[in-house]
């Protein structure tokens, strides 16, 4: 199973904002060395889903719309992924596999997907961002950033 870039970036944004209360799309894109254009789409989606507050203009930026202990990784993945169809037979509309009725693979993979999501449901963004000092160091020290001389310094 591979999650989409949108899910990956969504989790990074939520982790970032769990560590630093306020930021901007350019700063997050720079810190993670990721596409600002793609990040704009992800932030728009997270905002629409109620995870982020966005404020325009001077003094604006991005903040979490709810505390990180109220956001589970599983719920974010479910909402960001277009589908979690590991194999064709998971999608009844598009399934053309002739052995679907007799094959045990679908049930095994479905069970594994349920276990995977259950594990993600048990973790909040507060929990996965608990090592705040190490995360800040990785994000804000020039040795932790892939870009040399990256922007501002970490808050104290």
Phi, psi and omega per residue, in radians:
X1 nan 2.363 3.063
X2 -2.262 2.233 3.105
X3 -1.383 2.672 3.132
X4 -1.230 2.824 3.050
X5 -1.042 -0.596 3.128
X6 -1.055 -0.758 3.098
X7 -1.153 -0.752 3.116
X8 -1.032 -0.890 -3.118
X9 -1.144 -0.649 3.108
X10 -1.064 -0.768 3.119
X11 -1.141 -0.694 3.121
X12 -1.104 -0.738 3.115
X13 -1.068 -0.788 -3.108
X14 -1.190 -0.636 3.059
X15 -1.142 -0.815 -3.135
X16 -0.982 -0.828 -3.096
X17 -1.344 -0.207 2.991
X18 -1.365 -0.411 -3.126
X19 -1.659 -0.724 3.130
X20 -2.133 2.075 -2.974
X21 -1.054 -0.521 -3.088
X22 -2.420 2.451 3.114
X23 -2.725 -2.920 3.132
X24 -2.420 2.833 3.107
X25 -1.056 -0.822 3.129
X26 -1.027 -0.708 -3.135
X27 -1.142 -0.792 -3.126
X28 -1.131 -0.754 3.114
X29 -1.044 -0.745 -3.141
X30 -1.160 -0.800 -3.090
X31 -1.076 -0.614 -3.125
X32 -1.716 -0.026 -3.086
X33 0.927 0.885 -3.135
X34 -2.156 2.888 -3.093
X35 -1.124 2.150 3.111
X36 -1.164 -0.645 3.134
X37 -1.086 -0.770 3.110
X38 -1.175 -0.678 -3.132
X39 -1.101 -0.625 3.090
X40 -0.995 -0.776 3.136
X41 -1.124 -0.734 -3.139
X42 -1.141 -0.790 3.133
X43 -1.098 -0.702 3.104
X44 -1.059 -0.758 3.128
X45 -1.149 -0.791 3.121
X46 -1.076 -0.655 3.098
X47 -1.137 -0.800 3.114
X48 -1.092 -0.517 3.120
X49 -1.456 -0.082 3.086
X50 1.561 0.239 -3.141
X51 -1.575 -0.468 -3.090
X52 -2.178 2.624 2.917
X53 -1.875 2.314 3.089
X54 -2.071 2.374 3.129
X55 -2.208 2.218 -3.138
X56 -1.510 2.843 2.994
X57 1.483 -3.051 -3.114
X58 -1.048 2.277 -3.115
X59 1.417 0.020 -3.139
X60 -1.408 -2.993 3.122
X61 2.613 -2.804 -3.108
X62 -1.990 2.391 3.005
X63 -2.437 2.803 3.047
X64 -1.234 2.446 3.119
X65 -1.459 -0.308 3.055
X66 -2.535 2.795 -3.084
X67 -1.080 2.571 -3.106
X68 -1.068 -0.402 3.114
X69 -1.304 -0.167 3.105
X70 -1.723 0.004 -3.109
X71 -2.008 2.055 3.094
X72 -1.635 2.634 3.119
X73 -1.098 -0.695 -3.128
X74 -1.038 -0.768 -3.128
X75 -1.144 -0.654 3.127
X76 -1.159 -0.789 3.133
X77 -1.070 -0.798 3.131
X78 -1.029 -0.690 -3.091
X79 -1.384 -0.464 -3.109
X80 -1.547 -0.501 -3.111
X81 -1.422 2.311 3.129
X82 -1.132 -0.580 3.050
X83 -2.851 2.822 3.076
X84 -2.078 0.679 -3.140
X85 -1.391 1.766 -3.131
X86 -1.237 -0.597 3.130
X87 -2.358 2.823 -3.071
X88 -0.931 -0.675 -3.040
X89 -1.246 -0.153 3.038
X90 -1.215 -0.448 -3.103
X91 -1.801 1.777 -3.060
X92 -1.075 -0.554 -3.131
X93 -1.236 -0.614 -3.071
X94 -1.810 -0.049 -3.066
X95 -1.221 2.156 3.077
X96 -2.177 0.201 -3.108
X97 -1.262 2.237 -3.058
X98 -1.341 -0.288 -3.101
X99 -1.788 0.165 -3.061
X100 -0.890 -0.796 -3.084
X101 -1.152 -0.464 -3.065
X102 -1.884 -0.190 -3.028
X103 -1.491 2.429 3.118
X104 -1.615 -0.115 -3.096
X105 -1.113 -0.730 -3.118
X106 -0.993 -0.797 -3.101
X107 -1.186 -0.668 3.109
X108 -1.122 -0.830 -3.131
X109 -1.191 -0.616 3.088
X110 -1.117 -0.763 3.107
X111 -1.086 -0.727 3.122
X112 -1.136 -0.686 3.117
X113 -1.129 -0.731 3.099
X114 -1.078 -0.752 3.121
X115 -1.136 -0.718 3.115
X116 -1.043 -0.884 -3.130
X117 -1.173 -0.609 3.093
X118 -1.087 -0.721 3.098
X119 -1.118 -0.749 3.112
X120 -1.154 -0.572 3.099
X121 -1.165 -0.413 -3.098
X122 -1.462 -0.067 -3.112
X123 -2.051 2.293 3.084
X124 -1.745 2.904 3.085
X125 -1.202 -0.400 3.025
X126 -1.157 -0.738 -3.132
X127 -1.152 -0.769 -3.083
X128 -1.398 -0.114 3.071
X129 -1.917 0.295 -3.032
X130 -1.125 -0.492 -3.134
X131 -1.535 1.052 -3.037
X132 -0.978 -0.774 -3.115
X133 -1.071 -0.796 3.136
X134 -1.167 -0.695 3.099
X135 -1.115 -0.789 3.107
X136 -1.051 -0.739 -3.141
X137 -1.077 -0.773 3.129
X138 -1.149 -0.654 -3.083
X139 -1.402 -0.620 -2.945
X140 -1.941 -0.230 3.061
X141 -1.495 2.387 -3.090
X142 -1.016 -0.511 3.108
X143 -1.254 -0.384 3.122
X144 -1.570 -0.305 3.141
X145 -1.606 2.527 3.111
X146 -1.274 -0.341 3.124
X147 -1.773 2.253 3.125
X148 -1.260 2.508 3.080
X149 1.138 0.512 -3.094
X150 -1.157 2.269 3.006
X151 0.161 -2.292 -2.948
X152 -1.353 2.930 3.093
X153 -1.655 2.855 -3.108
X154 -1.194 2.555 3.046
X155 -1.211 2.685 -3.118
X156 -1.482 nan nan
